[in-house]
Amino acid sequence: MKQGVPQGSVLGPLLFTMYINDLPMSVTLDSKSILFADDTSVLVTDKDFTKFKQKMNLALMILDQWFIANQLVLNITKTNVIKFTLKTRVHAPLGISYKNYVLVEVNSTKFLGIHIDSHMNWKIHIEQISHKLSVACFTIYFKC
């Protein structure tokens, strides 16, 4: 092994966190990165659609340079884009690309255990929690 830490090692999470600790400083002022364990999210905001796409593409370019410099690879299959808008806005596809691959735009995603959708509606999260609670109640009822 030339580099890295064995998966499942005790020090692995700490060493990985130390390794990527400078990632938030590499993104531009127009975006903000959020790190949690090995998950990274990048927030880009702008009211103007064209400026938003420019900021997003710039953030991806900077992140790509950081990944290359640190000998890491972005898992494009686990990468998606969610656009938060008002319900009244007309949906216009973003078409954000990374290395000739158009990133998947989703209407909802799971972020740190919370299901959020593009309109910041809690419906999907409540449905997920309700289902889990229903299964738990059913299990408890028949075990007693």
C-alpha positions as CSV (number, residue, x, y, z in Angstrom):
1,M,0.0,0.0,0.0
2,K,1.5,3.3,-1.1
3,Q,-0.8,5.6,0.9
4,G,-3.9,5.5,3.0
5,V,-5.2,3.9,6.1
6,P,-6.6,0.4,6.4
7,Q,-10.4,0.5,6.4
8,G,-11.8,-0.3,9.8
9,S,-8.7,0.8,11.7
10,V,-9.1,2.7,15.0
11,L,-7.2,5.7,13.8
12,G,-8.7,5.8,10.3
13,P,-11.5,8.3,10.9
14,L,-9.2,10.7,12.8
15,L,-6.4,10.5,10.2
16,F,-8.9,11.0,7.3
17,T,-10.4,14.1,9.1
18,M,-6.9,15.5,9.5
19,Y,-6.1,14.7,5.8
20,I,-9.2,16.6,4.5
21,N,-9.2,19.4,7.1
22,D,-8.0,22.1,4.6
23,L,-10.8,21.3,2.1
24,P,-13.2,24.1,3.4
25,M,-10.4,26.7,3.0
26,S,-10.0,25.8,-0.6
27,V,-13.5,26.6,-1.8
28,T,-14.2,30.2,-2.9
29,L,-16.0,32.9,-1.0
30,D,-19.1,32.2,-3.2
31,S,-19.5,28.7,-1.8
32,K,-19.4,27.0,1.6
33,S,-18.4,23.4,2.3
34,I,-19.8,21.2,5.0
35,L,-17.8,18.2,6.1
36,F,-19.2,15.3,8.2
37,A,-17.0,12.2,8.4
38,D,-16.3,11.3,4.8
39,D,-19.3,13.2,3.4
40,T,-18.8,16.6,1.8
41,S,-21.5,19.0,0.8
42,V,-21.0,22.3,-1.0
43,L,-23.6,25.1,-0.7
44,V,-23.7,27.6,-3.5
45,T,-26.3,30.4,-3.5
46,D,-27.4,33.1,-5.9
47,K,-30.7,34.6,-7.0
48,D,-29.5,34.9,-10.6
49,F,-29.5,31.5,-12.5
50,T,-26.6,32.3,-14.7
51,K,-24.4,33.5,-11.9
52,F,-25.4,30.5,-9.8
53,K,-24.2,28.1,-12.6
54,Q,-20.9,30.1,-12.9
55,K,-20.4,29.9,-9.1
56,M,-21.2,26.2,-9.1
57,N,-18.9,25.3,-11.9
58,L,-16.1,27.4,-10.3
59,A,-16.6,25.5,-7.0
60,L,-16.4,22.2,-8.8
61,M,-13.3,23.2,-10.6
62,I,-11.6,24.2,-7.3
63,L,-12.7,21.0,-5.6
64,D,-11.4,19.0,-8.5
65,Q,-8.0,20.7,-8.2
66,W,-8.0,20.0,-4.5
67,F,-8.9,16.3,-5.0
68,I,-6.1,15.9,-7.6
69,A,-3.5,17.7,-5.3
70,N,-4.5,15.4,-2.4
71,Q,-4.7,12.2,-4.6
72,L,-8.4,11.7,-3.9
73,V,-11.2,10.9,-6.3
74,L,-14.7,12.3,-6.3
75,N,-17.2,9.5,-6.5
76,I,-19.4,10.9,-9.2
77,T,-22.0,8.1,-8.8
78,K,-22.7,9.4,-5.2
79,T,-22.7,13.0,-6.2
80,N,-26.0,14.8,-6.8
81,V,-27.4,18.3,-7.0
82,I,-30.4,19.7,-5.3
83,K,-31.8,23.1,-6.0
84,F,-33.8,24.8,-3.3
85,T,-36.6,27.0,-4.7
86,L,-40.0,28.3,-3.9
87,K,-42.9,26.2,-5.0
88,T,-44.1,28.9,-7.3
89,R,-40.9,29.0,-9.3
90,V,-40.8,27.3,-12.7
91,H,-38.3,24.4,-12.7
92,A,-35.3,25.0,-15.0
93,P,-32.8,22.1,-15.1
94,L,-29.4,23.1,-13.9
95,G,-27.2,21.0,-16.1
96,I,-24.1,21.2,-13.9
97,S,-21.3,19.0,-15.2
98,Y,-18.1,17.6,-13.8
99,K,-15.5,16.2,-16.2
100,N,-18.0,15.8,-19.0
101,Y,-20.6,14.1,-16.7
102,V,-23.8,15.9,-16.0
103,L,-24.5,15.7,-12.3
104,V,-27.9,14.1,-11.3
105,E,-30.3,16.8,-10.1
106,V,-32.6,15.3,-7.5
107,N,-35.8,16.6,-5.9
108,S,-35.0,15.1,-2.5
109,T,-32.0,13.7,-0.7
110,K,-30.9,12.5,2.7
111,F,-28.5,14.8,4.5
112,L,-27.1,13.8,7.9
113,G,-30.1,11.5,8.5
114,I,-32.8,14.0,7.5
115,H,-34.7,13.7,4.3
116,I,-35.0,17.1,2.6
117,D,-36.6,18.2,-0.6
118,S,-36.1,21.0,-3.0
119,H,-39.0,23.1,-1.4
120,M,-37.8,22.4,2.2
121,N,-40.9,20.5,2.8
122,W,-40.8,17.9,5.6
123,K,-43.3,15.5,4.0
124,I,-40.7,13.0,2.8
125,H,-38.9,13.0,6.1
126,I,-42.2,12.5,8.0
127,E,-43.2,9.6,5.7
128,Q,-39.8,7.9,6.4
129,I,-40.1,8.4,10.1
130,S,-43.7,7.3,10.2
131,H,-42.9,4.1,8.4
132,K,-40.1,3.3,10.8
133,L,-42.3,4.1,13.8
134,S,-45.1,1.9,12.4
135,V,-42.8,-1.1,12.0
136,A,-41.4,-0.6,15.5
137,C,-44.9,-0.3,17.1
138,F,-46.0,-3.4,15.2
139,T,-42.9,-5.3,16.5
140,I,-43.5,-4.2,20.1
141,Y,-47.2,-5.0,20.0
142,F,-46.7,-8.6,18.9
143,K,-43.7,-9.2,21.2
144,C,-45.7,-8.2,24.3
